[in-house]
Amino acid sequence: MAGTVIVAKGRSLDVRSIDFERIADAFRRRAKDSTISVKLLQSLDDFGMDMICADELNSKEFMDFFELLDDVRADISDSAGLIGFIDQVKAVAQADERFPR
């Protein structure tokens, strides 16, 4: 099984379910102070899909998502493979039109 991070329409990355859960848990830890965390977890928490969907975020929300990835990266610093995955997500995000140039 795998979880999916959808960065943009047609741009998604899959990760092992166990790693996806670690990422989702990192988002959950921030949900109290981060409305974007709650919004990103909606597919998972409300609809039961192993997805984090950033594809419909506006430009401001998208940058909040991008910054949140740095926080998640710090949380998972004990896993080089998972850090590499977060770095891939960030690279895809930086190529998106919503990312400032």
N, C-alpha and C positions, 0 to 999 in steps of 0.2 A: 504494500500500500504506500501511497505517497500523498503529500500535501502539496498544494500549489499556491504560489504567490503570483497573482496576476498584476503586473505593473501597468500595462496598457493593453488596449485591444490588439490581439495577435502577439503579445509579448508576455510570456509567462515562464516561470521556472518551477520545476518540481524538486521536492526534497523528500527524503525518507520520513515516514509518519512520525517516528520518534523524535526526529529533529524538528519537524513541523510543530509538534507539541511544545518543544522547548521555546521556539519562537513565539508561539501563541501565548505561552505562560509569561514570557517577557512583556508582551503587549498587555496582558491582563494586569500585571503588576503596576502598570502605568495608567490603567483605565480610570482610576479615581481622579487623576489630575490631567487626563488627556482625552478630550472628546474624539480626537482622531483615532486613538486606540480602540475606543468603543465602536466607532464606525467601521474600522478595519476588521474587527472581530465579528461583525454582524452575520456574515455568511456562515461562520463556524458556530457561533453561539445561538443564533436565532433559527438558522435553516439546516444545521447539521452537516454542512459541506466543509471538507478540509481545504478551505480556500481563504486566503487573505486577498481582498480585491481592492486595488488602488486605481483601477482603470477608470472609474467614474468620479474621481476626486477632482475638484477644481485646482487651480494653480497653487493657491495658498495651502490647501489641505495636502496637496502632493508634496510640497516642501516640508510640511509637518511630518508626513510619512517618511521622507528622506532623512530628516533629522532623527526621527524615532529609530531608524535603522542603526544609527551610531550607538544609541542607548542599548539596543538589543545586542549589538556586536560586543559591547562591553560585558553584558550579562553572560555571554556564551564564550568568553575568552579562553575557556579550558578546552575548546574543541576546534582545532585548526580546520577541519573539513567544513564545519558549520560556519566558521568565520569566512572561509572562501565562498560559501554559498551567499552569505549576506553581501560580500563584496561584489558578487555577480549581480545580485538584485540592484545594488547601488549603481553599477555600471549601466545596466539597462535603464534605470531611472534617469541617469544623467543624459542619456541619449533621447529622452522623451521631450516633446515640444513644450511641456509644462515646466521643464527645468530651465531656470534663467540662464541666459547666455552672457 
